[in-house]
Amino acid sequence: MEIKVCMGSACHIKGSPNIARKLQALLKENGLDEKVDLRGSFCMGPCNRGVVVTVNGKAFYHISEDNVEEFFYKEIFKRGEEN
């Protein structure tokens, strides 16, 4: 599984580094860190919909520190468990 977090300037201002750190911690806590390739990305385009995160190429918008944990369990954890 590949997860990309936009690190473009608009997403950076909206907290993408903190979101990436939280995702990294959640992956480790749930034993998925060896199954998932988490990386930062240059600007993904829809700056007004940031922070943008993609999971295997599928884009998710408006990820924030308030909803990143819910996003993780809904969109990443269940897929990681399947693999």
LINJOCOR-V36413 format. One record per backbone hydrogen bond with DSSP energy under -0.5 kcal/mol. CO is the residue of the C=O (numbers start at 0). NH is the residue of the N-H. If there is no record, write none. Layout:
BEGIN
co->CO nh->NH
co->CO nh->NH
END
This chain:
BEGIN
co->0 nh->36
co->1 nh->55
co->2 nh->38
co->3 nh->5
co->3 nh->53
co->4 nh->40
co->7 nh->11
co->8 nh->12
co->9 nh->13
co->10 nh->15
co->11 nh->14
co->14 nh->17
co->14 nh->18
co->15 nh->19
co->16 nh->20
co->17 nh->21
co->18 nh->22
co->19 nh->23
co->20 nh->24
co->21 nh->25
co->22 nh->26
co->23 nh->27
co->24 nh->28
co->25 nh->29
co->26 nh->31
co->26 nh->32
co->27 nh->30
co->31 nh->34
co->31 nh->35
co->35 nh->37
co->36 nh->2
co->38 nh->4
co->40 nh->6
co->44 nh->46
co->45 nh->48
co->46 nh->49
co->48 nh->61
co->50 nh->62
co->51 nh->5
co->52 nh->59
co->53 nh->3
co->54 nh->57
co->56 nh->58
co->57 nh->54
co->59 nh->52
co->63 nh->66
co->63 nh->67
co->66 nh->70
co->67 nh->71
co->68 nh->72
co->69 nh->73
co->70 nh->74
co->70 nh->75
co->71 nh->75
co->71 nh->76
co->72 nh->77
co->75 nh->79
co->76 nh->80
co->77 nh->81
co->78 nh->82
END
